[in-house]
Amino acid sequence: MKLQEWLEKGGAEGLGWLQLENFPDTGRGVKTLRPLKFNDVVLTIPGSFLWSVDAAFDDSVLGPTIRSVKPSLSVEDILAVFLLFIKSRQEEYEGRGAHIKLLPTSYTMSVFFSDEELEVCSGSSLYHLTQQLKQQIKDDYFHLLNNLFSKHPDLFPLEKFTQNDYMWALCSIWSRGMDFQLPDKQFRCIAPFADMLNHSPDVQLCHIYNPRSDSLQVLAGKDYTIGEQVFINYGPVPNNRLLRLYGFILLNNPYDSYDLVLTTHHGAPLYDQKIALLESAGLQVNATFSLKLSDPLPLDVLRYLRIQRLLSSEISTMNVNRGAKNIVCARNEAEILKALIEAFEGLLAKFGTPLEDLEAKISSNIYKQSDNVWAAAHVSIGEQRILRMALQKTRELLALIICAQCGKVDEDNKRCARCRRVVYCGRDCQKTHYKEHKFVCN
């Protein structure tokens, strides 16, 4: 069966029980015309229909040309060129051309936001990554222009291979691509018709690629009744990534996160010893930690900083301290917690619009649902909530290290026996501080 025929019959290998439909909440998606049980096969896509690097290389016209580019093109660029190449000559590629016609003509990823729309989430990771991504797209396009398009104008007419066309192809790959870890490599592809299925975190992961049969299967991630929309699950994706790579957000996304980057400069004191300790603890020198709603201050953040802030007299302690899983000493712990508080306060101060103002504009409909500014606001709200939770958690931990009255850091500081949420260096400080503390104690 040819790709075009397969697409016209619903992609279900002639069964005809899947149908494209416009849904009010998600836009275009796929509905089932028969009941489905969890793990039923929804559709099977032959490998010859997939858009992949191998498929691009196997094309008798395109393949030799893109293979010859030095340095070699990335997987994304090969797929982007492949899409644009087929799009530019759809009449010659009836099957893949039919799939191209089903793809959106425009996308809503953050790279298409205006400066004013993106400014709503200034200070967020989405804001900074989008700015970097826009520049990266320009750089990568000019690399393709100089090393491929301009050298083969007969294959790549420039009016059909503009930077905007390249952005469209990239967004098609980001929003519709599927990644699989095979025994010998990472495999990325776009699967016709399966790329029309929308994401839901409420279904099980349900798409698999079998290299032996060279086919991709989509299974039912839950039970479905007739007329229901069939979903796939992209995985635990936070809103900052959903909007950047897929063009939408989920309200109250349980997977929202903020990526905290920690690094140790090579000129830091005791650098070699600390790097050895980090590696023995399974931590990288340049590390990114995902702060989440469920865990706003991961233990690994503390472990990393405990090692980073060690004094020479404390190095030997670390050798038996399981990679700083436990507190090294009061001095070290107070230093890292104070540094974290300063860092979190600084990160929150960089957000252009505070969380409360964003929530007010959403509730008063100043930011209308599904507009770009509405989506950007939700990303900013999610990240600010996580950073505030991380800040609160850090302050609570610091309160168990320094005397609540005089701020003294000592191994012998004792917790308040009633609430156990603050410590004191002695009875005098405890008595003095009680007038203030009694309102929150217990």
Sine and cosine of phi, psi and omega as CSV:
sin_phi,cos_phi,sin_psi,cos_psi,sin_omega,cos_omega
0.00,0.00,0.70,-0.71,0.01,-1.00
-0.98,0.19,0.38,-0.92,-0.03,-1.00
-0.85,0.53,-0.68,0.73,-0.03,-1.00
-0.88,0.47,-0.72,0.70,0.03,-1.00
-0.88,0.48,-0.67,0.74,-0.01,-1.00
-0.88,0.47,-0.68,0.73,0.03,-1.00
-0.91,0.42,-0.67,0.74,-0.03,-1.00
-0.91,0.41,-0.43,0.90,0.01,-1.00
-1.00,-0.05,0.26,0.97,0.10,-0.99
1.00,-0.08,-0.03,1.00,0.03,-1.00
0.98,0.18,-0.05,1.00,-0.07,-1.00
-0.98,-0.17,0.60,0.80,0.06,-1.00
0.80,0.59,0.69,0.72,0.12,-0.99
1.00,0.05,-0.04,1.00,-0.03,-1.00
-0.96,0.29,-0.50,0.86,0.10,-0.99
0.93,0.36,0.39,0.92,-0.01,-1.00
-0.95,-0.32,0.29,0.96,0.17,-0.99
-0.86,-0.52,0.60,-0.80,-0.08,-1.00
-0.56,-0.83,0.69,-0.73,0.10,-0.99
-0.94,0.35,0.63,-0.78,-0.07,-1.00
-0.49,-0.87,0.54,-0.84,0.12,-0.99
-1.00,-0.06,0.88,-0.48,-0.02,-1.00
-0.97,-0.24,0.58,-0.81,-0.07,-1.00
-0.89,0.46,-0.53,0.85,-0.08,-1.00
-1.00,0.00,-0.57,0.82,-0.14,-0.99
-0.91,-0.41,-0.15,0.99,-0.14,-0.99
0.98,0.18,-0.51,-0.86,-0.08,-1.00
-0.91,0.41,0.70,-0.71,0.04,-1.00
-0.44,-0.90,-0.28,-0.96,-0.05,-1.00
-0.84,-0.55,0.76,-0.65,0.07,-1.00
-0.91,-0.41,0.40,-0.91,0.01,-1.00
-0.98,-0.18,0.64,-0.77,0.02,-1.00
-0.99,-0.17,0.16,0.99,0.09,-1.00
-0.55,-0.84,0.37,-0.93,0.03,-1.00
-0.91,0.42,0.54,-0.84,0.06,-1.00
-0.78,-0.63,0.63,-0.78,0.10,-0.99
-0.98,-0.20,0.43,-0.90,0.03,-1.00
-0.78,0.63,0.77,-0.64,0.01,-1.00
0.98,0.21,0.05,1.00,0.17,-0.99
-0.88,0.47,0.54,-0.84,0.08,-1.00
-0.96,0.27,0.87,-0.49,0.02,-1.00
-0.99,0.12,-0.74,0.68,0.09,-1.00
-0.34,-0.94,0.45,-0.89,0.06,-1.00
-0.85,-0.53,0.80,-0.61,-0.08,-1.00
-0.92,-0.39,0.89,-0.46,0.03,-1.00
-0.88,0.48,0.56,-0.83,-0.03,-1.00
-0.87,0.50,-0.47,0.88,-0.01,-1.00
-0.93,0.38,-0.27,0.96,0.01,-1.00
-1.00,-0.01,-0.24,0.97,-0.10,-1.00
-0.96,0.27,0.54,-0.84,0.19,-0.98
-1.00,0.02,0.90,-0.43,-0.04,-1.00
-0.53,-0.85,0.16,-0.99,0.06,-1.00
-0.87,0.49,-0.69,0.73,0.00,-1.00
-0.88,0.48,-0.63,0.77,0.02,-1.00
-0.91,0.42,-0.62,0.79,0.04,-1.00
-0.91,0.41,-0.69,0.72,0.00,-1.00
-0.91,0.41,-0.52,0.86,-0.05,-1.00
-0.97,0.22,-0.26,0.97,0.02,-1.00
-0.91,0.40,0.79,-0.61,-0.13,-0.99
-0.91,0.41,-0.42,0.91,-0.01,-1.00
-1.00,-0.08,-0.77,0.64,-0.08,-1.00
-0.97,0.24,-0.65,0.76,-0.14,-0.99
-0.78,0.62,-0.84,0.55,-0.04,-1.00
-0.86,0.51,-0.53,0.85,-0.05,-1.00
-0.95,0.32,-0.74,0.67,-0.04,-1.00
-0.96,0.27,-0.42,0.91,0.08,-1.00
-0.92,0.40,-0.46,0.89,-0.10,-0.99
-0.99,0.11,-0.16,0.99,-0.05,-1.00
-0.94,0.34,0.75,-0.66,0.06,-1.00
-0.82,-0.58,0.73,-0.68,-0.14,0.99
-0.91,0.42,0.35,-0.94,-0.07,-1.00
-0.84,0.54,0.55,-0.83,0.02,-1.00
-0.96,0.27,0.48,-0.88,0.08,-1.00
-0.95,0.31,0.25,-0.97,0.04,-1.00
-0.85,0.53,-0.71,0.71,0.00,-1.00
-0.87,0.49,-0.69,0.72,-0.03,-1.00
-0.93,0.37,-0.60,0.80,0.06,-1.00
-0.89,0.46,-0.72,0.69,0.00,-1.00
-0.92,0.40,-0.62,0.78,0.01,-1.00
-0.89,0.45,-0.72,0.69,0.03,-1.00
-0.89,0.46,-0.64,0.76,0.02,-1.00
-0.86,0.51,-0.75,0.66,0.02,-1.00
-0.86,0.51,-0.74,0.67,-0.05,-1.00
-0.93,0.38,-0.58,0.81,0.02,-1.00
-0.89,0.46,-0.73,0.68,0.02,-1.00
-0.92,0.39,-0.64,0.76,0.00,-1.00
-0.88,0.48,-0.56,0.83,-0.06,-1.00
-0.97,0.23,-0.24,0.97,-0.01,-1.00
-0.59,-0.81,0.82,0.57,-0.09,-1.00
-0.87,0.50,-0.52,0.85,-0.05,-1.00
-0.92,0.40,-0.38,0.93,0.00,-1.00
-1.00,0.03,-0.29,0.96,-0.05,-1.00
-0.80,-0.60,0.98,0.20,-0.15,-0.99
-0.84,0.54,-0.71,0.70,-0.06,-1.00
-0.93,0.36,-0.85,0.53,0.00,-1.00
-0.91,0.42,-0.51,0.86,0.07,-1.00
-0.89,0.45,-0.58,0.82,0.05,-1.00
-0.90,0.43,-0.61,0.80,0.04,-1.00
-0.93,0.36,-0.65,0.76,0.03,-1.00
-0.83,0.56,-0.63,0.78,-0.03,-1.00
-0.91,0.41,-0.39,0.92,0.01,-1.00
-0.99,0.12,-0.27,0.96,-0.04,-1.00
-0.96,0.28,0.51,-0.86,0.05,-1.00
-0.86,0.50,0.51,-0.86,0.06,-1.00
-1.00,0.08,-0.27,0.96,0.04,-1.00
-0.53,-0.85,0.30,-0.95,-0.05,-1.00
-0.74,-0.67,0.21,-0.98,-0.07,-1.00
-0.87,-0.49,0.44,0.90,0.07,-1.00
-0.91,0.41,0.32,-0.95,-0.08,-1.00
-0.91,0.42,-0.34,0.94,0.03,-1.00
-0.92,0.39,-0.28,0.96,0.03,-1.00
-1.00,-0.09,-0.03,1.00,0.02,-1.00
-0.94,0.35,0.55,-0.83,0.15,-0.99
-0.95,0.31,0.26,-0.97,0.03,-1.00
-0.85,0.52,-0.62,0.78,-0.02,-1.00
-0.92,0.38,-0.64,0.77,0.01,-1.00
-0.92,0.38,-0.66,0.75,-0.02,-1.00
-0.94,0.34,-0.47,0.88,-0.03,-1.00
-0.88,0.47,-0.40,0.92,0.01,-1.00
-0.84,0.54,-0.55,0.84,-0.02,-1.00
-0.95,-0.31,0.43,0.90,0.03,-1.00
-0.85,0.53,0.63,-0.77,-0.09,-1.00
0.99,-0.10,-0.31,0.95,0.00,-1.00
-1.00,0.09,0.28,-0.96,0.08,-1.00
-0.91,0.41,-0.53,0.85,0.04,-1.00
-0.86,0.50,-0.68,0.73,-0.03,-1.00
-0.87,0.49,-0.78,0.63,-0.06,-1.00
-0.93,0.36,-0.66,0.75,-0.02,-1.00
-0.93,0.38,-0.58,0.81,0.03,-1.00
-0.91,0.41,-0.65,0.76,0.05,-1.00
-0.88,0.47,-0.69,0.72,0.03,-1.00
-0.90,0.43,-0.63,0.77,-0.04,-1.00
-0.92,0.40,-0.63,0.78,0.04,-1.00
-0.87,0.50,-0.69,0.73,0.01,-1.00
-0.93,0.36,-0.62,0.78,0.01,-1.00
-0.90,0.45,-0.63,0.78,0.03,-1.00
-0.88,0.47,-0.69,0.72,0.04,-1.00
-0.87,0.49,-0.73,0.68,-0.02,-1.00
-0.89,0.45,-0.70,0.71,-0.04,-1.00
-0.93,0.38,-0.60,0.80,0.03,-1.00
-0.90,0.44,-0.70,0.72,-0.01,-1.00
-0.92,0.39,-0.49,0.87,0.12,-0.99
-0.89,0.45,-0.71,0.70,0.03,-1.00
-0.91,0.41,-0.64,0.77,-0.01,-1.00
-0.88,0.48,-0.71,0.71,-0.07,-1.00
-0.98,0.22,-0.55,0.84,-0.13,-0.99
-0.98,-0.22,-0.15,0.99,-0.05,-1.00
-0.67,-0.74,-0.89,0.45,-0.15,-0.99
-0.87,0.48,-0.76,0.65,-0.07,-1.00
-0.94,0.35,-0.37,0.93,0.00,-1.00
-1.00,0.09,-0.31,0.95,-0.03,-1.00
-0.71,-0.71,0.89,0.45,-0.07,-1.00
-0.90,0.44,-0.36,0.93,0.04,-1.00
-0.94,0.34,-0.53,0.85,0.03,-1.00
-1.00,0.01,-0.52,0.85,-0.11,-0.99
-0.80,-0.61,0.96,0.27,0.04,-1.00
-0.85,0.52,0.81,-0.59,-0.19,-0.98
-0.88,0.48,-0.47,0.88,0.00,-1.00
-0.93,0.36,-0.28,0.96,0.04,-1.00
-0.95,-0.33,0.04,1.00,-0.01,-1.00
-0.75,-0.66,0.77,0.64,0.02,-1.00
-0.99,0.17,0.12,-0.99,0.05,-1.00
-0.89,0.45,-0.60,0.80,0.05,-1.00
-0.91,0.42,-0.63,0.78,0.07,-1.00
-0.89,0.46,-0.66,0.75,0.01,-1.00
-0.89,0.45,-0.66,0.75,0.04,-1.00
-0.89,0.46,-0.64,0.77,0.04,-1.00
-0.87,0.49,-0.70,0.71,-0.02,-1.00
-0.90,0.43,-0.69,0.73,0.03,-1.00
-0.86,0.51,-0.71,0.71,-0.03,-1.00
-0.92,0.39,-0.52,0.85,0.10,-1.00
-0.89,0.46,-0.65,0.76,0.00,-1.00
-0.94,0.34,-0.73,0.68,-0.03,-1.00
-0.87,0.50,-0.71,0.71,-0.14,-0.99
-0.99,0.11,-0.33,0.94,-0.13,-0.99
-0.85,-0.53,-0.15,0.99,-0.02,-1.00
-0.95,0.30,0.49,-0.87,0.08,-1.00
-0.84,-0.55,0.67,-0.74,-0.03,-1.00
-0.90,-0.43,0.69,-0.73,0.01,-1.00
-0.71,-0.70,0.68,-0.73,0.06,-1.00
-1.00,-0.03,0.96,-0.29,0.05,-1.00
-1.00,-0.03,0.23,-0.97,-0.04,-1.00
-0.83,0.56,-0.56,0.83,-0.10,-1.00
-0.92,-0.40,-0.07,1.00,-0.04,-1.00
-0.20,-0.98,0.20,-0.98,0.16,-0.99
-1.00,0.00,0.76,-0.65,-0.06,-1.00
-0.91,-0.42,0.84,-0.54,0.04,-1.00
-0.88,-0.47,0.67,-0.74,0.00,-1.00
-0.45,-0.89,0.26,-0.96,0.21,-0.98
-0.91,-0.42,0.78,-0.63,-0.08,-1.00
-0.95,-0.31,0.91,-0.42,0.02,-1.00
-0.81,0.59,0.64,-0.77,-0.02,-1.00
0.95,0.31,-0.70,0.72,0.08,-1.00
-0.89,0.46,-0.45,0.89,0.00,-1.00
-0.96,0.27,-0.07,1.00,0.07,-1.00
-1.00,0.00,-0.18,0.98,0.01,-1.00
-0.97,0.25,0.73,-0.68,0.00,-1.00
-1.00,0.04,0.26,-0.96,-0.07,-1.00
-1.00,0.01,0.62,-0.78,0.19,-0.98
-0.56,-0.83,0.77,-0.64,0.06,-1.00
-0.96,0.27,-0.09,1.00,-0.07,-1.00
-1.00,-0.01,0.02,1.00,0.08,-1.00
-0.91,-0.42,0.34,-0.94,0.01,-1.00
-0.97,0.25,0.42,-0.91,0.14,-0.99
-0.85,0.52,0.78,-0.63,-0.25,-0.97
-0.58,-0.82,0.37,0.93,0.09,-1.00
-0.82,-0.57,0.72,-0.70,-0.09,-1.00
-0.68,-0.74,0.51,-0.86,0.09,-1.00
-0.89,-0.46,0.76,-0.65,0.00,-1.00
-0.95,-0.32,0.96,-0.27,-0.04,-1.00
-0.92,0.40,-0.41,0.91,0.00,-1.00
-0.93,0.37,-0.71,0.71,0.02,-1.00
-1.00,-0.03,-0.09,1.00,-0.06,-1.00
0.76,0.65,0.86,0.51,0.01,-1.00
-0.53,-0.85,0.44,-0.90,0.04,-1.00
-0.91,-0.41,0.75,-0.66,0.02,-1.00
-0.89,-0.45,0.62,-0.79,0.17,-0.99
-0.92,-0.38,0.82,-0.58,0.02,-1.00
-0.97,-0.26,0.37,-0.93,0.06,-1.00
-0.95,0.32,0.86,-0.51,-0.02,-1.00
-0.99,0.16,-0.04,1.00,0.08,-1.00
-0.22,-0.98,-0.02,-1.00,0.11,-0.99
-0.98,0.22,0.62,-0.78,0.04,-1.00
-0.79,-0.61,0.56,-0.83,0.14,-0.99
-0.98,-0.20,0.22,-0.98,-0.02,-1.00
-0.85,0.53,0.75,-0.66,0.05,-1.00
1.00,-0.02,-0.15,0.99,0.02,-1.00
-0.97,0.25,0.47,-0.88,0.10,-1.00
-0.97,0.24,0.71,-0.71,0.04,-1.00
-1.00,-0.06,0.75,-0.66,-0.05,-1.00
-0.90,-0.44,0.33,-0.94,0.29,-0.96
-0.87,-0.50,0.17,-0.99,-0.02,-1.00
-0.90,-0.45,0.86,-0.51,0.02,-1.00
-0.97,0.23,-0.17,0.99,-0.08,-1.00
0.95,-0.30,-0.06,-1.00,-0.04,-1.00
-0.97,0.22,0.98,0.19,-0.12,-0.99
-0.98,-0.22,0.83,-0.56,0.04,-1.00
-0.96,0.28,0.28,-0.96,-0.05,-1.00
-0.89,0.46,-0.57,0.82,-0.01,-1.00
-0.88,0.47,-0.55,0.84,0.04,-1.00
-0.99,0.13,-0.62,0.79,0.03,-1.00
-0.85,0.53,-0.70,0.71,-0.04,-1.00
-0.96,0.29,-0.56,0.83,-0.03,-1.00
-0.96,0.28,-0.61,0.79,-0.12,-0.99
-0.94,-0.35,-0.31,0.95,-0.06,-1.00
-0.85,-0.53,-0.33,0.94,0.09,-1.00
1.00,0.05,0.35,0.94,0.07,-1.00
-0.47,-0.88,0.18,-0.98,0.09,-1.00
-0.75,-0.66,0.29,-0.96,0.09,-1.00
-0.93,-0.36,0.76,-0.65,0.06,-1.00
-0.91,0.42,0.67,-0.74,0.00,-1.00
0.78,0.62,0.71,0.70,-0.03,-1.00
-0.89,0.45,0.89,-0.45,-0.05,-1.00
-0.94,0.35,-0.22,0.98,-0.05,-1.00
-0.98,-0.19,0.19,0.98,0.05,-1.00
-0.82,0.57,0.57,-0.82,-0.05,-1.00
-0.45,-0.89,0.24,-0.97,0.15,-0.99
-0.74,-0.67,0.80,-0.60,-0.02,-1.00
-1.00,0.03,0.90,-0.43,0.03,-1.00
-0.99,-0.13,0.84,-0.54,-0.04,-1.00
-0.98,-0.20,0.80,-0.60,0.05,-1.00
-0.84,-0.54,0.64,-0.77,0.02,-1.00
-0.56,-0.83,0.39,-0.92,0.04,-1.00
-0.86,-0.52,0.84,-0.54,-0.06,-1.00
-0.95,0.33,0.60,-0.80,-0.06,-1.00
-0.90,0.43,-0.27,0.96,0.03,-1.00
-1.00,-0.04,0.09,1.00,-0.02,-1.00
-0.93,0.38,0.51,-0.86,0.04,-1.00
-0.85,0.53,0.63,-0.77,0.05,-1.00
0.85,0.52,0.55,0.83,-0.13,-0.99
-0.83,0.56,-0.78,0.62,-0.08,-1.00
-0.88,0.48,-0.66,0.75,0.00,-1.00
-0.92,0.38,-0.64,0.77,-0.01,-1.00
-0.94,0.35,-0.61,0.79,0.04,-1.00
-0.90,0.45,-0.64,0.77,0.04,-1.00
-0.88,0.47,-0.64,0.77,0.02,-1.00
-0.93,0.37,-0.65,0.76,0.04,-1.00
-0.87,0.49,-0.71,0.70,-0.02,-1.00
-0.91,0.42,-0.63,0.77,0.01,-1.00
-0.93,0.38,-0.41,0.91,0.04,-1.00
-1.00,0.01,0.05,1.00,0.01,-1.00
0.98,0.22,0.40,0.92,-0.02,-1.00
-0.92,-0.38,0.61,-0.79,0.02,-1.00
-1.00,0.04,0.44,-0.90,0.01,-1.00
-0.90,0.44,-0.73,0.68,0.10,-1.00
-0.98,-0.22,0.99,-0.16,-0.19,-0.98
-0.89,-0.46,0.59,-0.81,0.09,-1.00
-0.89,-0.46,0.81,-0.58,-0.03,-1.00
-0.91,-0.42,0.75,-0.67,-0.01,-1.00
-1.00,0.00,0.93,-0.36,0.08,-1.00
-1.00,0.08,0.79,-0.62,-0.10,-1.00
-0.81,-0.58,0.28,-0.96,0.05,-1.00
-0.86,0.51,-0.62,0.79,-0.02,-1.00
-0.98,0.19,-0.30,0.95,-0.02,-1.00
-0.46,-0.89,0.97,0.23,-0.11,-0.99
-0.95,0.32,-0.28,0.96,0.02,-1.00
-0.67,-0.74,0.99,0.15,-0.04,-1.00
-0.86,0.51,0.54,-0.84,0.00,-1.00
-0.85,0.53,-0.56,0.83,-0.03,-1.00
-0.90,0.44,-0.47,0.88,0.09,-1.00
-0.89,0.45,-0.72,0.69,0.02,-1.00
-0.91,0.41,-0.67,0.74,0.01,-1.00
-0.86,0.50,-0.71,0.71,0.00,-1.00
-0.87,0.49,-0.76,0.65,-0.07,-1.00
-0.94,0.35,-0.55,0.84,0.06,-1.00
-0.87,0.49,-0.67,0.74,0.03,-1.00
-0.94,0.35,-0.68,0.73,-0.04,-1.00
-0.87,0.49,-0.56,0.83,-0.10,-0.99
-0.99,-0.16,0.28,0.96,-0.01,-1.00
-0.92,0.39,0.57,-0.82,0.21,-0.98
-1.00,-0.05,0.30,-0.95,-0.03,-1.00
-0.85,0.52,-0.57,0.82,-0.02,-1.00
-0.94,0.33,-0.25,0.97,-0.06,-1.00
-0.98,-0.21,-0.14,0.99,-0.05,-1.00
-0.85,0.53,-0.70,0.71,-0.03,-1.00
-0.89,0.46,-0.54,0.84,0.04,-1.00
-0.88,0.47,-0.60,0.80,-0.04,-1.00
-0.92,0.40,-0.46,0.89,-0.05,-1.00
-0.89,0.45,-0.38,0.92,-0.01,-1.00
-0.88,-0.47,0.27,0.96,-0.12,-0.99
-0.94,-0.34,0.41,0.91,0.10,-1.00
0.80,0.60,0.72,0.70,0.05,-1.00
0.89,0.45,0.63,0.77,0.06,-1.00
0.90,0.44,0.54,0.84,0.08,-1.00
-0.91,0.41,-0.56,0.83,0.04,-1.00
-0.96,-0.29,0.23,-0.97,0.03,-1.00
-0.88,0.48,0.73,-0.68,0.01,-1.00
-0.97,0.26,-0.81,0.59,0.05,-1.00
-0.27,-0.96,0.25,-0.97,-0.05,-1.00
-0.88,0.47,-0.64,0.77,-0.01,-1.00
-0.87,0.49,-0.75,0.66,-0.02,-1.00
-0.88,0.47,-0.71,0.70,-0.05,-1.00
-0.91,0.42,-0.68,0.73,0.02,-1.00
-0.88,0.47,-0.64,0.77,-0.03,-1.00
-0.91,0.42,-0.71,0.70,-0.05,-1.00
-0.94,0.34,-0.58,0.81,0.00,-1.00
-0.94,0.35,-0.63,0.78,0.06,-1.00
-0.90,0.43,-0.64,0.77,0.03,-1.00
-0.90,0.44,-0.64,0.77,0.02,-1.00
-0.92,0.40,-0.67,0.74,0.03,-1.00
-0.86,0.51,-0.71,0.70,0.02,-1.00
-0.88,0.47,-0.65,0.76,0.00,-1.00
-0.92,0.40,-0.72,0.69,-0.01,-1.00
-0.91,0.41,-0.66,0.76,0.05,-1.00
-0.88,0.47,-0.63,0.78,0.02,-1.00
-0.92,0.39,-0.65,0.76,0.02,-1.00
-0.91,0.42,-0.67,0.74,0.01,-1.00
-0.91,0.41,-0.57,0.82,-0.01,-1.00
-0.92,0.39,-0.37,0.93,-0.04,-1.00
-0.99,0.15,-0.23,0.97,0.05,-1.00
-0.93,0.36,0.78,-0.62,-0.08,-1.00
-0.91,0.41,-0.56,0.83,-0.02,-1.00
-0.79,-0.61,0.85,-0.53,-0.01,-1.00
-0.88,0.47,0.41,-0.91,-0.04,-1.00
-0.79,0.61,-0.72,0.69,-0.06,-1.00
-0.89,0.45,-0.61,0.79,0.00,-1.00
-0.93,0.38,-0.63,0.78,0.03,-1.00
-0.90,0.43,-0.69,0.72,0.01,-1.00
-0.89,0.46,-0.62,0.78,0.01,-1.00
-0.91,0.42,-0.64,0.77,-0.01,-1.00
-0.94,0.34,-0.52,0.86,0.06,-1.00
-0.95,0.30,-0.72,0.70,-0.05,-1.00
-0.92,0.39,-0.50,0.86,0.01,-1.00
-1.00,0.01,0.07,1.00,0.07,-1.00
0.93,0.37,0.32,0.95,0.15,-0.99
-0.91,0.41,-0.66,0.75,0.16,-0.99
-0.99,-0.12,0.95,-0.31,-0.10,-1.00
-0.99,0.17,0.61,-0.79,-0.08,-1.00
-0.83,0.56,0.70,-0.71,0.03,-1.00
0.97,0.22,-0.06,1.00,0.15,-0.99
-0.95,0.32,0.31,-0.95,0.01,-1.00
-0.86,0.50,-0.68,0.74,-0.03,-1.00
-0.92,0.38,-0.55,0.84,0.05,-1.00
-0.90,0.44,-0.71,0.70,0.01,-1.00
-0.91,0.41,-0.69,0.73,0.02,-1.00
-0.88,0.47,-0.62,0.78,0.01,-1.00
-0.89,0.46,-0.65,0.76,0.00,-1.00
-0.91,0.41,-0.60,0.80,0.06,-1.00
-0.89,0.46,-0.72,0.69,0.00,-1.00
-0.89,0.46,-0.67,0.74,0.02,-1.00
-0.87,0.50,-0.72,0.70,-0.02,-1.00
-0.87,0.49,-0.69,0.72,-0.03,-1.00
-0.94,0.33,-0.62,0.78,0.02,-1.00
-0.91,0.42,-0.62,0.79,0.04,-1.00
-0.87,0.49,-0.69,0.72,-0.02,-1.00
-0.91,0.42,-0.70,0.71,0.00,-1.00
-0.90,0.43,-0.60,0.80,0.06,-1.00
-0.91,0.42,-0.65,0.76,0.05,-1.00
-0.90,0.43,-0.65,0.76,0.02,-1.00
-0.91,0.42,-0.65,0.76,0.03,-1.00
-0.90,0.44,-0.70,0.71,0.01,-1.00
-0.89,0.46,-0.69,0.73,0.02,-1.00
-0.88,0.47,-0.66,0.75,0.00,-1.00
-0.91,0.42,-0.67,0.74,0.03,-1.00
-0.89,0.46,-0.64,0.77,0.02,-1.00
-0.90,0.44,-0.64,0.77,0.03,-1.00
-0.93,0.38,-0.63,0.77,0.01,-1.00
-0.91,0.42,-0.56,0.83,0.02,-1.00
-0.90,0.44,-0.29,0.96,0.04,-1.00
-1.00,-0.06,0.07,1.00,-0.03,-1.00
-0.90,-0.44,-0.65,0.76,-0.07,-1.00
-0.96,-0.28,0.56,-0.83,0.02,-1.00
-0.86,0.51,0.78,-0.62,-0.06,-1.00
-0.91,0.41,-0.35,0.94,-0.03,-1.00
-1.00,-0.09,-0.81,0.58,-0.12,-0.99
-0.96,-0.29,-0.16,0.99,0.03,-1.00
0.98,0.19,0.19,0.98,-0.01,-1.00
-0.93,0.37,0.67,-0.74,0.06,-1.00
-0.97,-0.24,0.88,-0.47,-0.07,-1.00
-0.46,-0.89,0.59,-0.81,0.03,-1.00
-0.89,0.46,-0.42,0.91,-0.09,-1.00
-1.00,-0.08,0.09,1.00,0.08,-1.00
-0.83,0.55,0.67,-0.74,-0.08,-1.00
-0.92,-0.40,0.61,-0.79,0.00,-1.00
-0.96,0.28,0.46,-0.89,0.17,-0.98
-0.87,0.49,0.81,-0.59,-0.10,-1.00
-0.92,0.39,-0.41,0.91,-0.06,-1.00
-1.00,0.09,-0.83,0.55,-0.09,-1.00
-0.99,-0.15,-0.40,0.91,0.02,-1.00
0.84,0.54,0.52,0.85,-0.01,-1.00
-0.92,-0.40,-0.12,0.99,0.08,-1.00
-0.67,-0.74,0.29,-0.96,0.03,-1.00
-0.80,-0.60,0.36,-0.93,0.03,-1.00
-0.71,-0.71,0.49,-0.87,0.01,-1.00
-1.00,0.09,-0.22,0.98,0.02,-1.00
-0.06,-1.00,0.11,-0.99,-0.07,-1.00
-0.91,0.40,-0.55,0.83,0.00,-1.00
-0.87,0.49,-0.73,0.68,0.03,-1.00
-0.90,0.43,-0.61,0.79,0.00,-1.00
-0.90,0.43,-0.68,0.73,0.01,-1.00
-0.91,0.41,-0.69,0.73,-0.02,-1.00
-0.89,0.45,-0.63,0.78,-0.09,-1.00
-0.99,0.14,-0.19,0.98,-0.13,-0.99
-0.89,0.46,-0.57,0.82,0.00,-1.00
-0.84,0.54,-0.58,0.82,0.03,-1.00
-1.00,0.07,-0.63,0.78,-0.14,-0.99
-0.97,0.25,-0.41,0.91,-0.13,-0.99
-0.90,0.43,-0.39,0.92,-0.02,-1.00
-0.96,0.26,-0.37,0.93,-0.02,-1.00
-0.91,-0.42,-0.23,0.97,-0.02,-1.00
-0.89,0.45,0.72,-0.69,0.01,-1.00
0.92,0.38,0.00,0.00,0.00,0.00
